[in-house]
């Protein structure tokens, strides 16, 4: 089902005309006397790092040495009106997105595609990448905080004030919804793919189970584990149990192949566990209607963007 939906999305973003808007002037940085910089000047599709100095969070805390990693494809048009922003999913990176989005989901001959690494994914600021606030000394952040860091990237580094489309998968879809509610005058379209504006009880059950399993793991050691990263097989097994449908797993992995497949996921330590912890907390706090007492209809009343909402018939998350 997801493949068919993604194909439909690709067609829409390949054929929809961009809505022109006035050329954007680059606003001043939110920090007095500080101008955000890009420390890695790269070519089309290569990783870039935007140094935002510091990022204020919903909690009142601050990310010191705040960095946002991103990749761009295509060209920004003269009116700066052809931007498609695509943030990463939970535990995802733009390196993965770069292989499935440009030219497949988004026509980069027409649109300026910005793939952005969400906070806490190992490339943008997070527990594993911060020297000033390492591990769980790194403050908790929210989906809204992710969006605000992306907004600063667009406005302060790329000089973009309006976005043609924000789209994303899973946690990326959560960010798309957040963009539409938090900045209704700055985003024209959203395409959330198997995302949610507000967690259901099933979502809360899954993500709380992962968080509790992680925190209860002896190997995790309260976030103070020694390097190399320890294996936490039960967490990976739970994650993969809910990631796909039974029909998909049965079709993709035979009984004979299961031991090798199971060992592969059990041995996966590619994503830092403290990053996993902070991104889980961000998802668990996600609710675009938090300012309206949980009333989704009231939150929807703020939205001005057109939306293409893509769901999965059998998603367990």
N, C-alpha and C positions, 0 to 999 in steps of 0.2 A: 504493500500500500504506500509506504513512504516513497519508494522509487517513483511511482506514478505521480504522486503529489509533487515531488521535486521537479519532475519533467514539466509539469504544468506551471510551476513557479518560474522555471527557466524561460518558458515561452512568454510569460507575462512580462518579465523584466527585459526580454529581448525585443518586445514589440511596443511596449507602452511609451508614449512620447513624454519627454521630460517637460516639466512645467518651469518656464523661465522665471527668475526672480532677479531683483536688483543686485548688482555686484556687491559682494560683502567687503566691508572694510575690516581689517584685523583689529579687534578690540584690545585694550591693554590687558596685561596679565592681572590676575586677581591678587598677585603679590606685588606690593609697592616696590618699584625699582627693579623688578625681576622680569626678564623676558624668557619664556620657555625656549629651549633649544633642542635640536635634533642631534644626538651624538653620533649616530651612524647614518651617514648619507649613502644611500644605496640606490640601485637600479630598480626597474619595474619588478615587483614581486619579492624583492629582497627585504630582509628584516630591518626595520628602523626603530630607534628608541627615542621617544620624546621625553625630555627632562622637564617636569612640571614644577620642580623645586619642592613644594609640599602640597598635599591634598587634604582639605578639611573633610571630615566624615560626619555622618548623621549622628554618631555617638558623641560628638564633641571632641573626639581625639583627632590626631593628625598623622598622616603618613609622611614621614620625613624622607627627603630624597625621592619624591614620587616620580615613578617612571611608567610610561605607557608604551608598550611594544605594538607595532602595527606593520602592515604591508599594503602597498597600493598597486593597483593595476589600471591601465587605461590613462586617459588624460582628463584633467579638470577643464570644463568648458569655460568660455569667456564670462558667463554669468554665474559661474559656480553653482549651477543648479542641477548637476547630473550626478550627485554623490549618492552612492549606495553604501551604507554602513552595515557590516556583518560581524558582530562580536562572537566570541567563542562559546561553546557549550561547556558544561561541567567537566572539568579535567581536560578540556580541549585546548589546542594551540592553533595559531594561524598557519603553522607549517602544514598541519593536516588540512585546514580549510583551503589552502592554496592549491591543493590537488583536486578539489571537488567543486569549488565555486566559480573561479574565473573561466569564462567561456562555456560553462556548463549551466550554472544557475543564473549567472549574470553576464550579459553581453558587454564585455569590456571595450568593445569598439565604440559603444555609445555611452557607457556609463563609467564614472570614476569610482572604482571599487576600493573601499577601505576595509580591510580585514583587521580587526583589533583584538589583541589578547586581553581578556578580562582580568581584572585585579586578582592576584592570588593564583596565577597559573604557571608561575616559574619564569616567565619572561617579563610581564608587567610586574609592578611591585607586589610583593607578597612575602610570606614567612621564609621561603627558601631563597629569595633573591635580595633581601634587605640586609645590609650590613649594620645599619643603625638600629633596626628593630627585628632581629632574627627570631625565627621559630615562633612560638606563641607570644612573644613580646610584641609581635606585629599585631596592631589593633584589629578588632573585628570590623568588617565592612559589610555593606548591604548591596543588593542589586542596584538600588538608587545611587549608591556611591560609585559603582561601576559606570553607570550612565553619566554621572557628573564628570568623571575622569575622561570619558570619551568626548563629552561636550567640550571640555577644555582643549583636548587634542584638536578637534575640528576648528574651534574658534581661534585659539591662540597660536596654533602651529600651522594649520592648513588654511586659515582664513576663510572658513566656511561657516555660515550662520544658519542655513537651511539645508535640510537633507531630503533628497528625493524619496528614498526608501530606507527604512531600517528593517533588516530581516535577520533571523537567527533560528537555530535549532535547539530545542530543549531549554537550557538556561539562557541561550542566546535569544530564544523566543520570549523569555521572561523580560529580558532587557529591552526587546522591541516594545512590549506592552508598557514598560516603565517610561520609555522615551515618549510614547504617545500621550500618557497621562501627565508626566512632569513638565514636558515642553511642547504643548499642543500647537504652538505657533511656529515651531521649528522643524517639524517632521510632516511630510505630505502623505506618506504611505507607510504602512507596516506590514510585514509578512512573517508572523510568528509561526514556526513549524514545530508541532508537538510541544508548544510552550503553554504557559498558563499565566493569567493575570493575578491569580490568587490560589494558593495551594489547597488542594482538597484533603480530606482526611486520609485518603490512600497515599497521597504524596507525603503528608506528614509522617505517616507510619513508615514508609520506606526510608526517607532521609533521616528520621530520628533513629531508626534501626541501624543505619550505617554509622551515624555519629556515635551512638552508644557502643557499638561493636568496636569502633576505632578507639574510643576513650578507654574501654575496658580491656584492650589488648595489652598483654605484658610486654610484647615487643615494641609497642608504641611508646611506652614509658612516659606517659603524660606529655609527649611531644619532645622529650629530651633523649631520644634514641641516638645511638652511636651510628656513624657512617661505616660502611655503606648501609643504605636504607634496609631495614629488616623486611622480610616477607610477612604479609598478613593475609594468608590464603582465604580465611573465612570472609573477610571484607570483600575481596575480589569475587568470590563465589556468590555472595549476596547481590553484589552490584550486577553481575552478569545474569543472575537469575531473573532480575526485573528488567534488564536491558532489552531482551528479545522475547518474543512469544514462544510458547512450547513448540508450536508447529515449525517455527524457524530453526530452533535449536535442534529438533529431531531431524530436520531435513539437512542441516548443515554439518552436523556432527554425528557420525555413526557410533554405535556402542563400542566397536573395536577402536575407533579413533578417540574415544572420550578420554582415556587416561592421559594421552599426550596433550590433548587440548586443555584438560584440567590442570596439568602441570604447568603449561604455558601461562595461563592466567594467574595461577598461584604464585609463580615466580616473578610476576610483573611488579616492579618497583620503580617504574619510569617516572611516575608522578609523585612528587613529595607529599608525605602524609600530613604535614602541617598545612600545606596548601589545600589539600583535600579537606581538612578540618575546617578551615576558614571559608572555603567556598560552600561547604555544606551548611554552615551557619548562615551564610548570605541567602541561600535558597530557602532555608527554614523561616527566615524573617520576611520573605517576599510577600507583599500584598499591595497592589496598586491602589487599593481602597483604604489603606491605613489612615489616611487623613480624613476619611468620610465614615469612620466607625465600621469599616468592613462592608459598606454598601457599594457593591460593584456598579449598580445602576447610576449612582451619584458620580462615581469615578469615571464611568463611560461618558457622562455628560460633559466632561472636560475635553474629550478627544475630538479633534478636528480632522485627523488623518483618515484616509481611506484604508481599509484593511482587507487582506486576504489571509484568513485564518485556516491553517492546515492542521488537521488532526489525524491521529492513527486510530483505526477501528478497534485495535486490540492492545493498545498501549497499557502497560502496567505501572506507568510512572507519569 
